[in-house]
C-alpha cells in the first residue's frame, strides 16, 4: 500500500522529469530565437505569465521569449543559465526568481540573496549590454492556512507576505548595488488587508490571467 511519502516522491520525480524535458525544449527553441528581443525568465510565476495573449488583446507588439520553469529555485536557475538566459541574447531581461526559495522549509534570506547576486553578476558578465529588470515578488493570499488545510500550512509556512516584503527590500538593494532596475509592478494586486486578491489567484500563489493583466499594465512602461 502506498504511503503519503511514496505519493509525494512520485510527484516530485514526475516534476523533475517535466523540468528536464522543458529545459531541453528551451535549448532547442533558443536556436531559433532572434537576438535583441525581450526575455521573461524565472520560476512558475514567470512561466505562467500569458504575456503573448495579453499583448494581442492590448495591441502591443513586442518580441518576448518566456523561459520560466515551474518549481525552480535560484540554485536551479544557476545550474541552467544557458537554457534560461544565455541562449536567447535579449536586449532586456525581466527576472522573477526566488519565490520557491522563500517557500522552502529551510528558507534563508541570506542564501537567497547570495544566489540572486550570482545570477545577476553572471548575466552582466555574459551580456554587458543587456538591461536587467529585477521584479518584486508578488503578494500571496495565505488565508487557507487558517482552515486546517495541510497543503496550505506547508506552502505558507515561510511564504508569507511579511517575508515577501522583506525579500523585496533586499532585491531592491541588490538592484541598486549592481546597477540594475528594480520594478514593483504589484499595484492593484492586493486587497484591503495587503493580500493577493482572491479573484486573481488559483490557490493563493499562482495567478489567473486577470491578475497578470494588472501586472502587464504596470509593466508596459518598461517593455
Secondary structure, DSSP 8 states (H G I E B T S, - for coil): ---HHHHHHHHHHHHHHHHHHHHHHHHHHGGG--TT-EEEEESHHHHT--HHHHHHHHT----EEE---TT--HHHHHHTHHHHTGGG--SEEEEE--HHHHTSTT--HHHHHHHHHHHHHHHHHH-TTSEEEEE-------GGGGGT-HHHHHHTSS--HHHHHHHHHHHHHHHHHTT-EEE---TT-B-TTSSB-GGGBSSSSSB-HHHHHHHHHHHGGG-
